[in-house]
Every structure is written in structure tokens, then in C-alpha cells.
Amino acid sequence: MARLLHIDSSPRGDRSHSRRLTGEFVDAWKQAHPTDIVTYRDVGQNPVPHVTEHWIAAAFTPPEQHTSQLQEAIRLSDLLVDEFLAADIYVIGVPMYNFSVPSTFKAYIDQIVRIGRTVAFEPNDSANVYKPLVLGKKMFIIEARGDSGFQPGGRYEKMNHHDPYLVTIFGFMGITDITFIHVENDEYGGQKLADAIATARTKIAQLVGR
Ligand SMILES: Cc1cc2nc3c(=O)[nH]c(=O)nc-3n(C[C@H](O)[C@H](O)[C@H](O)COP(=O)(O)O)c2cc1C
């Protein structure tokens, strides 16, 4: 029995390709692994707040010294980190927005990258100041894009701050087993989009069946 955390970050509902495909992925996963437990978080339609001055003070103050104000400021972050750490597998839908992730997803990242919880900070170990604490996990990222050509060697490779950013930030926390599923060409529609969706569905079937 594994725990799967399913996260969507598109603000769109039925029209979202990433949301539809994470849903299909998780449905297929549940059929293949009926005893697995799925938790769902939607940061696209129910965004988490940005960090605040009190949040920062709380994150860098030992919990036993927290005032009630600091406790309150960090409460949701604690909950999100607990939820994140409890999972063995992640299935995350993330659109490309302006060559990076939507700001709602960045706000979620800012809530879960926490010193002492997901990353250790050891300033005296100059060879390895930051030590990842989220180990042994598996991640599937379904990324929707309006265009195509963002892959290595593609015409927009240098503008792709999406996949490299996600590899960096999740790797920083210790998650290195990441598989991307891309669904491209939303802006073109028609056959180009239909082909991209079919390709993504084939990859999902292969990954879940494995
Ligand atoms: C604010 C905004 C910015 C976008 N920026 C990009 C972009 O930089 N590159 C791209 O290929 N598509 C871009 N798109 C198109 C989306 O990536 C595309 O519509 C995708 O399908 C959205 O994901 P969803 O279908 O899950 O909602 C953008 C769309 C919006 C609304």
C-alpha cells in the first residue's frame, strides 16, 4: 500500500488538459493499485497564500518559541508539509505559464520548502550545506503547454524555465525520480492538439501499466 498525492494547479476546470490527464492517471493508478490511498490538493482553484512576514519569522524560529501569532502564520504550511511528506508518489498537473509555472504553484512550493522539514540547512558542512530530506519518492508531472519546441534541441529550449525549475526545486528536497508527461499545442487546437493528447495518454498507460 502506497500513498499518492494528486495535485492540480490549473485554474481551469473541464477545459484544463493537465487537470483532465492527472485525473485519468490517478483513475488508472487506482485500478492498478486498489489499496493505494489517494489524497487530493487543488492549488489552481483553491490557491494557497503567499508567504508573509509572520510566516518567514515562524519558519525560522524554533516551534517551542512560537507565539500564537507565529503558530497561526505557519499552520497551513505545516499541514501542507505533513501532507507532502506522507506521500510516496506524486501526480502533479502544472501548466506552463510565461515559460515557467503558474504563480499559484510557486506559492505552493514556497509553502512546502521548509528548513528542517523538507531540506536541512547545515552551514558548517561547506561541502553540503543543504541536505534533502524527502527521499525515496516517485513523481509524475503532467505539464500542459500552448506551444511546442521546449524540449532539449527544440526551438524554444532556452525559454523553458518550467521543467528545469521543477527538477531543481524537487531535487533540492530530494525527489530525483521524476517523469514528465507533456501535452502540448493547446494554442493550435485541431489535430495537433488531438495528437498531443493521444501521445500523453499513451505515455500514461505505459507508466501506470509498468
Ligand atoms: C497566463 C498564461 C500564460 C501562458 N504562457 C505560456 C507559455 O509561456 N508557453 C506556452 O507554450 N503556453 C503558455 N500558455 C498556454 C498554456 O500553457 C496552455 O493553455 C495549457 O494548456 C494550460 O494548461 P491547462 O490546459 O491545464 O489549463 C499560457 C497560458 C496562460 C493562461
Ligand as a Chemical Component Dictionary entry (heavy atoms), coordinates in Angstrom:
data_LIG
# 
_chem_comp.id                   LIG 
_chem_comp.type                 NON-POLYMER 
_chem_comp.pdbx_formal_charge   0 
_chem_comp.three_letter_code    LIG 
# 
loop_
_chem_comp_atom.comp_id 
_chem_comp_atom.atom_id 
_chem_comp_atom.alt_atom_id 
_chem_comp_atom.type_symbol 
_chem_comp_atom.charge 
_chem_comp_atom.model_Cartn_x 
_chem_comp_atom.model_Cartn_y 
_chem_comp_atom.model_Cartn_z 
_chem_comp_atom.pdbx_ordinal 
LIG C1  C1  C 0 -1.215 33.296 -18.359 1  
LIG C2  C2  C 0 -0.842 32.246 -19.373 2  
LIG C3  C3  C 0 0.472  32.124 -19.781 3  
LIG C4  C4  C 0 0.840  31.130 -20.697 4  
LIG N1  N1  N 0 2.149  31.017 -21.070 5  
LIG C5  C5  C 0 2.514  30.037 -21.938 6  
LIG C6  C6  C 0 3.881  29.873 -22.312 7  
LIG O1  O1  O 0 4.785  30.548 -21.826 8  
LIG N2  N2  N 0 4.183  28.891 -23.197 9  
LIG C7  C7  C 0 3.229  28.066 -23.726 10 
LIG O2  O2  O 0 3.572  27.189 -24.515 11 
LIG N3  N3  N 0 1.926  28.196 -23.375 12 
LIG C8  C8  C 0 1.558  29.150 -22.494 13 
LIG N4  N4  N 0 0.242  29.283 -22.113 14 
LIG C9  C9  C 0 -0.729 28.296 -22.610 15 
LIG C10 C10 C 0 -0.973 27.199 -21.559 16 
LIG O3  O3  O 0 0.238  26.579 -21.178 17 
LIG C11 C11 C 0 -1.926 26.147 -22.118 18 
LIG O4  O4  O 0 -3.172 26.763 -22.370 19 
LIG C12 C12 C 0 -2.106 24.957 -21.203 20 
LIG O5  O5  O 0 -2.936 24.022 -21.852 21 
LIG C13 C13 C 0 -2.716 25.386 -19.874 22 
LIG O6  O6  O 0 -2.852 24.261 -19.009 23 
LIG P1  P1  P 0 -4.296 23.644 -18.702 24 
LIG O7  O7  O 0 -4.827 23.140 -20.032 25 
LIG O8  O8  O 0 -4.055 22.523 -17.748 26 
LIG O9  O9  O 0 -5.165 24.718 -18.135 27 
LIG C14 C14 C 0 -0.145 30.259 -21.216 28 
LIG C15 C15 C 0 -1.478 30.408 -20.805 29 
LIG C16 C16 C 0 -1.822 31.379 -19.903 30 
LIG C17 C17 C 0 -3.267 31.493 -19.450 31 
# 
loop_
_chem_comp_bond.comp_id 
_chem_comp_bond.atom_id_1 
_chem_comp_bond.atom_id_2 
_chem_comp_bond.value_order 
_chem_comp_bond.pdbx_ordinal 
LIG C1  C2  SING 1  
LIG C2  C3  SING 2  
LIG C2  C16 DOUB 3  
LIG C3  C4  DOUB 4  
LIG C4  N1  SING 5  
LIG C4  C14 SING 6  
LIG N1  C5  DOUB 7  
LIG C5  C6  SING 8  
LIG C5  C8  SING 9  
LIG C6  O1  DOUB 10 
LIG C6  N2  SING 11 
LIG N2  C7  SING 12 
LIG C7  O2  DOUB 13 
LIG C7  N3  SING 14 
LIG N3  C8  DOUB 15 
LIG C8  N4  SING 16 
LIG N4  C9  SING 17 
LIG N4  C14 SING 18 
LIG C9  C10 SING 19 
LIG C10 O3  SING 20 
LIG C10 C11 SING 21 
LIG C11 O4  SING 22 
LIG C11 C12 SING 23 
LIG C12 O5  SING 24 
LIG C12 C13 SING 25 
LIG C13 O6  SING 26 
LIG O6  P1  SING 27 
LIG P1  O7  DOUB 28 
LIG P1  O8  SING 29 
LIG P1  O9  SING 30 
LIG C14 C15 DOUB 31 
LIG C15 C16 SING 32 
LIG C16 C17 SING 33 
# 
